[in-house]
Amino acid sequence: MVTAAQVEAAINPPDFYHSALTSLVCLENTTNKGGGACYTMNTFKEIRKVCDDHKLGLHLDGARLWNALVATGQDPKEYGEIFDTISVCFSKGMGTPLGTVLTGKKEIMKKAMRVRKILGGGMRQVGYMAAAAIYALDHHVDRLKQDHDRAKELGELLKTLPYVIKVEKVETNLVIFEVVDELQVMEYCRVNNLIISNMGQGKLRLVTHLDYTQKDHVAVIQLFKNYAIQL
Ligand SMILES: *Cc1c(COP(=O)(O)O)cnc(C)c1O
């Protein structure tokens, strides 16, 4: 995660000719490479202050914002007060067929809709996608806790296995863990119908979500245990 001091240090000097002019700070919550960790409101406020001091915009890539809200109990309204724009993703943990939505103040959204049109992204038919997103807001937010609980269970199990070197702290629905031979573990999983993402440097990533059922969960736990027996 990024601190206010790091943001301040990364601002380019006011050299109009030789460097890019720093204008926008983008944060991600929850963090992907940070293993699904959640920022505190306090860190956001400190970064907002740096942005105000240097007249920078502040954007949140909140693809997994719902996970952060469920895990921390933070107030979504506070996010609206701190960030100029927030993008949220309905097609991951929220389970809709597609849909990333950008939110922000009216004037910024007006500009954003023009840019979207210029880039060919304007569609008249988005009502179907909006309906799915509304359904997800009504039915798929509270259940994210189940994903978090399953991710924690996977993390606890992995910690006990001999081929696992390290498990990152599990806060939400991501489990990042380091193994002795990641290609071998991936191949073992693949032939057993579990496809895992490779994060590089010996690290693998598991994600729990709406379509990951209790039946899948039991099978995955057994799969990892069996590999331990094979060794
Ligand atoms: C998935 C993801 C996106 C993009 O979402 P799309 O719906 O594919 O546009 C953006 N940011 C983060 C951090 C993501 O994980």
The ligand as an ORCA input file, in Angstrom:
! r2SCAN-3c Opt
* xyz 0 1
  C     -10.624     -6.110    -12.776
  C     -10.011     -4.842    -12.369
  C     -10.250     -3.687    -13.124
  C     -11.035     -3.680    -14.428
  O     -12.316     -4.126    -14.353
  P     -13.078     -4.380    -15.744
  O     -14.473     -4.657    -15.345
  O     -12.401     -5.542    -16.399
  O     -12.940     -3.128    -16.531
  C      -9.686     -2.520    -12.705
  N      -8.923     -2.474    -11.587
  C      -8.665     -3.552    -10.845
  C      -7.803     -3.437     -9.635
  C      -9.195     -4.779    -11.204
  O      -8.934     -5.855    -10.462
*
